[in-house]
Amino acid sequence: KIRDEGGYCIRCMTEGCAIVAPDDFIHSVLGDDGKETTIALIRFQELVVDGFIASSSKLKFCPYPGCTNTISCPSAASHFVLSTLVPIASCGARGVLGSGSNK
């Protein structure tokens, strides 16, 4: 699921069960058998971070292409506020989050 589907929220396969596998379980199932496992674990961690950022209206990734910084903007809960507020990332990029405008 991590490698092929980009899933980070892995649920119990029993019908009707909503239990989500904790990180420790994912690490133990993937094991520690070399480069492919390391790549899968790194991908899993990236997916967890992406999911966390996507679930928060106050956090966004820097709009500058290729930048991996995250911007915390508590006022960014509404797009209306973002029309007058211009967050600036630590990399120097500036712009309205999600608009594609930057440096």
C-alpha positions as CSV (number, residue, x, y, z in Angstrom):
1,K,0.0,0.0,0.0
2,I,2.8,2.4,0.8
3,R,4.9,1.6,-2.3
4,D,2.1,1.2,-4.8
5,E,-0.8,3.3,-3.7
6,G,0.9,6.1,-1.7
7,G,-1.2,5.2,1.4
8,Y,0.0,6.1,4.9
9,C,-3.2,5.4,6.8
10,I,-3.3,1.6,6.8
11,R,-6.4,0.2,8.3
12,C,-7.3,-3.3,9.6
13,M,-8.5,-5.5,6.7
14,T,-11.4,-6.9,8.6
15,E,-14.7,-5.7,7.2
16,G,-16.2,-2.9,9.3
17,C,-13.0,-2.5,11.4
18,A,-11.7,1.1,11.6
19,I,-8.5,0.4,13.5
20,V,-5.4,2.1,11.9
21,A,-2.1,0.4,12.1
22,P,0.3,2.4,14.3
23,D,3.8,3.5,13.0
24,D,5.6,0.9,15.1
25,F,3.5,-1.9,13.5
26,I,4.3,-0.5,10.0
27,H,8.0,-0.5,10.8
28,S,7.9,-4.0,12.2
29,V,6.0,-5.4,9.1
30,L,8.4,-3.7,6.7
31,G,11.3,-5.1,8.7
32,D,14.9,-4.1,8.1
33,D,16.1,-6.1,5.1
34,G,17.9,-3.5,3.0
35,K,17.6,-0.6,0.6
36,E,14.0,-1.4,-0.6
37,T,12.7,-1.3,3.0
38,T,14.6,1.9,3.8
39,I,13.0,3.5,0.7
40,A,9.6,2.3,1.8
41,L,10.1,3.7,5.3
42,I,11.2,7.1,4.0
43,R,8.2,7.1,1.7
44,F,5.9,6.2,4.6
45,Q,7.3,9.1,6.7
46,E,6.8,11.5,3.7
47,L,3.2,10.4,3.3
48,V,2.5,10.9,7.0
49,V,3.9,14.4,6.9
50,D,2.0,15.2,3.7
51,G,-1.3,13.9,5.2
52,F,-0.7,15.9,8.4
53,I,-0.1,19.2,6.4
54,A,-3.1,18.5,4.2
55,S,-5.4,18.0,7.1
56,S,-4.6,21.4,8.7
57,S,-6.0,24.6,7.3
58,K,-3.2,26.5,9.1
59,L,-0.3,24.7,7.6
60,K,0.8,24.7,4.0
61,F,3.9,23.7,2.0
62,C,6.0,26.6,0.7
63,P,4.6,27.6,-2.8
64,Y,8.1,27.8,-4.3
65,P,8.8,24.9,-6.6
66,G,11.1,22.3,-5.1
67,C,11.0,23.8,-1.6
68,T,10.2,21.4,1.2
69,N,9.6,24.1,3.9
70,T,6.2,24.3,5.7
71,I,4.5,27.5,6.5
72,S,2.5,27.9,9.7
73,C,-0.1,30.7,9.2
74,P,-2.8,30.6,11.9
75,S,-4.7,33.3,10.0
76,A,-4.8,31.2,6.9
77,A,-7.9,29.3,7.9
78,S,-9.9,31.3,5.3
79,H,-8.9,32.2,1.7
80,F,-10.3,35.7,2.4
81,V,-7.6,36.5,4.9
82,L,-4.9,35.2,2.4
83,S,-5.9,37.9,-0.1
84,T,-4.4,40.5,2.2
85,L,-1.9,38.5,4.2
86,V,1.3,37.4,2.4
87,P,3.2,34.7,4.3
88,I,7.0,34.6,3.8
89,A,8.8,31.2,4.0
90,S,12.2,30.9,5.6
91,C,13.6,30.2,2.1
92,G,12.6,33.7,1.1
93,A,9.6,32.6,-1.0
94,R,6.6,34.8,-0.6
95,G,3.1,34.6,-2.0
96,V,-0.5,33.6,-1.4
97,L,-0.5,30.0,-0.3
98,G,-1.9,27.7,-2.9
99,S,-1.9,30.4,-5.6
100,G,1.3,29.4,-7.3
101,S,2.7,32.9,-6.9
102,N,6.2,33.0,-5.4
103,K,9.6,34.8,-5.2
